[in-house]
């Protein structure tokens, strides 16, 4: 199970570094005794069009919600 923590629960210095990484898109490398220990990389959000392009087509028929209604041309509004 992955541990999750909110940004607001982190110290201000780390929040600033993470916000900078998100703005620039560059990963943040954490070192221990000069040796890389962990890399935090911002998740790039997809645009709506990128997300929609990955969806599979729907192969189901939808109910005809207009069934039984008069055509709009046949409706008269009184004043």
Protein Blocks (a to p, Z undefined) as FASTA:
>chain_A
ZZdddfklpcfklmmmmmmmmmnopacdddeehiafbdcdddddddfklmmmmpccdfbd
cddfkgoiacfklpccdZZ
